[in-house]
Structure formats: C-alpha cells, structure tokens
Amino acid sequence: MADRPTIVLVHGAWGDGSHWSKVIPVLNAKGYRVSAVQNPLTSLEDDIERTRRLVEAQPGPVLLVGHSYGGAVISGAGHASNVVGLVFVAAFAPDEGDSLGSIFARQEPPPGAASIRPDAYGFLWIDRDLFKESFCQDLGDDAALVMAVAQKPIAARCFEDKAGPPAWKTKPSWYQVSDEDRMIPPETERWMAERIGARKIMSLTSSHASLAAHPHQIVSLIEEAVSQV
C-alpha cells in the first residue's frame, strides 16, 4: 500500500465533498488513503488553488479524481508535481481558453439546464423540486432529497472563467461517461473523453450523479488508473 497514490476527490457544482460518500468507504476498505476537497465554488481560479493546496499537502503521489465541474478543477490543479494521473467522472475537461459555457454551446442545452436558478448574489442553484429529475434521477428519493437540500451553489462566473493549459496534455487520464446525463450532454462527455486521449473511456447507464449511483464502477476505473501509474 505504501507505493499507492493518495486518491484526492474533487466535487463539482451544487455539491461538496460528501457527494463522494458512496465512493470513499469502498476506497478506504481497499486500503487507499483518500482525501476529499471542499471547494468554495467561487471561481475556477479559487477552486484550482484550494485543490492544489490539498494535493501538495499529501505525502507522496496523488491521483486526482474530478466529478462534473471538478474536471475543470483537476485540469488546472493537476499540474502539481506529485499528481500522477487524472480521472474524469462525467466531467468537464477544458482545453486552454475554453470556458464551461463554450463547451456547453457545442450542443443544445441539456434538460437539466432548465432547472438552474440564479440568485441575487451571482450564484446558481438547482430548483429543489427539479433536482432529482435533473441531477440524479436514478437515486432513491431520500438520497436525492439530501442532495437537493444540502446543495452548494456555484458562482455563475465559474461558467465564464477561461481555463489555462490543461494537465491532461501531460498527465495520463481516464474518463467515465454517463449515458443518461441531464446536466452535461453525453455526446459532449464522449467528445471530451476522446479529445483528452483518455486511456480508458467507461460508459455507464447513469445520471449525472454516477459517483453516487455506481460507486463500485467508479472505484474500478480509479483502480485501473492506479494500476497504470
């Protein structure tokens, strides 16, 4: 176990580190050291910096795993010298100069886009009544309710911030596509997975919340990445 990388989990929009609550126990039971970042979701730069600090605080090598918006974060934070690989879970993988908005513009807006509500402070929320059908339609009612009630809003500017040079151009990457995703078009996910040259592309019949709906499959992808780094 000593030579295994630490697994650093990076959440996406409308959530926090607890979105990994189904993945963390599985990894822990397999003997991995795991850490989950708590990002402020205030700007892409802020979130990259928060994640980078956590990565650099880990002893030894790190495998970064990002869900959704967290993929944009690990694309930036992955330049840390101790990062040995990147795993994207139904995630954005921007190239230099991309914004999340420009990536969305490649396709018609996904169904979940209609559930997003801005507030008076420049942050975006998902309508509680539409959260399950938009974000996690394959989870049970209680799990979906907890996600909806405990959601963490994301600054609207995060969808406008332009990405810098991505770590996936220099670090090996893996990608999981959610075939029933209503927050990021599955076609866009496949395009990103192919563009980054992912060593493996795993497709799951899943909502956007694949990390909660299919934790064992996500862990198997993480372990495949570990075996190759």
C-alpha positions in Angstrom: 0.0 0.0 0.0 2.9 2.4 0.6 3.6 2.9 -3.1 -0.1 3.6 -3.9 -1.0 7.1 -4.7 -3.4 9.0 -2.4 -6.8 9.5 -4.1 -7.9 13.1 -4.0 -11.6 13.5 -4.8 -12.8 16.8 -6.2 -16.6 17.6 -6.2 -18.5 19.5 -8.8 -21.1 22.2 -8.8 -24.1 22.0 -6.4 -22.3 19.8 -4.0 -19.3 19.3 -1.8 -17.0 16.5 -0.7 -20.0 14.5 0.7 -21.0 13.8 -2.9 -18.3 11.1 -2.7 -19.9 9.4 0.3 -20.5 6.2 -1.6 -17.0 6.1 -3.1 -15.0 6.9 0.0 -15.8 3.8 2.1 -15.1 1.5 -0.9 -11.7 3.0 -1.5 -11.0 3.0 2.3 -11.9 -0.7 2.6 -9.4 -1.4 -0.2 -6.6 0.3 1.8 -6.3 3.6 -0.1 -5.5 6.9 1.5 -8.4 9.2 0.5 -8.9 12.9 0.8 -11.9 15.0 -0.5 -11.5 18.7 -1.1 -14.1 21.2 -0.1 -14.0 23.9 -2.8 -15.7 27.3 -2.4 -17.2 27.3 -5.9 -16.5 31.0 -6.2 -14.3 31.0 -9.3 -12.3 28.4 -11.3 -9.1 30.0 -10.1 -10.2 29.8 -6.4 -11.1 26.2 -6.7 -8.0 25.2 -8.5 -5.9 26.9 -5.8 -7.8 25.2 -3.0 -7.4 21.8 -4.7 -3.7 22.4 -5.4 -3.0 23.1 -1.8 -4.7 19.9 -0.7 -2.8 17.9 -3.3 0.6 19.4 -2.3 -0.2 18.6 1.4 -0.4 14.8 0.6 2.6 12.5 1.3 3.7 11.0 -2.0 2.0 10.8 -5.4 -1.6 11.7 -5.9 -4.3 10.5 -8.3 -6.8 13.3 -8.9 -10.5 12.4 -9.5 -13.0 15.1 -10.5 -16.7 15.0 -11.0 -18.6 17.4 -13.3 -17.2 20.9 -12.8 -14.4 19.2 -10.7 -13.0 18.0 -14.0 -12.1 21.6 -14.9 -10.6 22.0 -11.5 -8.3 18.9 -11.8 -7.3 20.0 -15.3 -5.7 23.0 -13.6 -4.6 21.6 -10.3 -3.2 18.5 -12.0 0.0 20.4 -12.8 1.2 19.9 -9.2 4.4 17.9 -9.4 3.1 15.0 -7.3 0.0 14.4 -9.4 0.5 11.2 -11.5 -2.9 10.9 -13.2 -6.4 12.3 -13.7 -9.8 10.6 -13.6 -12.8 12.4 -15.0 -16.2 11.4 -13.8 -19.0 12.7 -16.0 -16.8 15.8 -16.0 -15.7 18.8 -17.9 -12.2 18.6 -19.4 -11.5 22.0 -20.9 -8.6 22.9 -23.1 -6.7 26.2 -22.8 -9.1 29.1 -23.5 -12.2 27.1 -23.1 -15.0 28.1 -20.7 -17.6 25.7 -19.4 -20.1 27.9 -21.3 -18.3 27.5 -24.6 -18.2 23.7 -24.1 -22.0 23.7 -23.4 -22.5 25.7 -26.6 -21.4 22.7 -28.7 -24.9 21.0 -28.1 -28.4 22.0 -27.4 -28.8 22.8 -23.7 -29.2 19.6 -21.6 -32.6 19.1 -19.9 -31.3 19.9 -16.5 -30.3 23.4 -17.7 -33.9 24.5 -17.3 -33.8 23.8 -13.5 -31.0 26.2 -12.8 -31.9 29.3 -10.9 -29.7 32.4 -10.3 -29.9 34.3 -7.0 -29.3 38.0 -6.2 -25.7 37.4 -5.4 -24.3 35.9 -8.6 -24.7 32.3 -7.6 -26.6 29.5 -9.4 -28.9 26.9 -7.7 -30.9 23.9 -8.9 -34.6 24.2 -8.2 -35.2 21.8 -5.3 -38.4 20.4 -6.9 -36.5 19.6 -10.1 -33.2 18.4 -8.5 -33.8 14.7 -8.7 -35.0 14.6 -12.3 -32.2 16.9 -13.4 -29.2 15.7 -11.5 -29.7 12.3 -10.0 -32.9 10.6 -11.4 -31.5 7.1 -10.7 -31.0 7.7 -6.9 -33.6 6.9 -4.3 -35.9 9.7 -3.1 -34.1 10.2 0.3 -30.7 10.4 -1.3 -31.9 12.8 -3.9 -33.7 14.9 -1.3 -30.5 15.2 0.8 -28.5 16.3 -2.3 -31.2 18.9 -3.1 -31.5 20.3 0.4 -27.7 20.4 1.0 -26.7 21.6 -2.4 -23.9 24.2 -2.5 -24.4 26.9 -5.2 -21.8 27.8 -7.7 -20.8 31.3 -8.8 -22.1 32.0 -12.3 -18.7 33.3 -13.2 -17.3 29.7 -13.0 -19.1 29.0 -16.3 -17.4 32.0 -17.9 -13.9 31.7 -16.5 -11.4 30.6 -19.2 -9.2 27.6 -18.5 -5.5 27.7 -18.6 -3.2 25.0 -20.0 -4.7 21.6 -19.0 -2.8 19.0 -17.1 -4.4 16.2 -19.2 -2.0 17.2 -22.0 1.0 16.0 -19.9 -0.6 13.5 -17.4 -2.4 10.2 -18.2 -6.2 10.4 -18.0 -9.3 8.2 -17.7 -12.9 9.2 -18.3 -16.4 7.9 -17.3 -19.3 8.9 -19.5 -22.9 9.0 -18.1 -25.2 7.9 -20.9 -28.3 9.3 -19.2 -26.8 12.6 -18.0 -29.2 15.5 -18.0 -26.6 18.1 -16.8 -23.9 17.6 -19.4 -24.8 16.2 -22.8 -23.4 12.6 -23.0 -22.3 13.4 -26.5 -20.2 16.3 -25.1 -18.7 14.0 -22.5 -17.7 11.5 -25.2 -16.1 14.3 -27.3 -14.1 15.5 -24.3 -13.0 11.9 -23.4 -11.7 11.4 -26.9 -10.1 14.8 -27.1 -8.1 14.3 -23.9 -6.9 10.9 -25.2 -8.3 9.0 -22.2 -6.6 5.7 -21.7 -10.0 4.2 -21.0 -13.5 5.5 -21.6 -16.0 3.8 -19.3 -19.7 4.3 -20.3 -22.4 3.8 -17.6 -26.2 3.9 -17.9 -26.3 6.6 -15.3 -27.5 10.0 -14.3 -25.0 12.9 -13.8 -24.6 11.6 -10.2 -22.7 8.4 -11.3 -20.4 8.7 -8.3 -23.4 8.1 -6.1 -25.4 5.7 -8.3 -22.5 3.5 -9.4 -19.7 3.8 -6.8 -18.2 0.4 -7.4 -17.8 1.0 -11.1 -16.2 4.4 -10.4 -13.8 2.7 -8.0 -12.9 0.1 -10.6 -11.9 2.9 -13.0 -9.9 4.6 -10.3 -8.1 1.3 -9.6 -7.4 0.8 -13.2 -5.8 4.2 -13.3 -3.8 3.3 -10.1 -2.5 0.1 -11.8 -1.2 2.1 -14.7 0.5 5.0 -12.8 
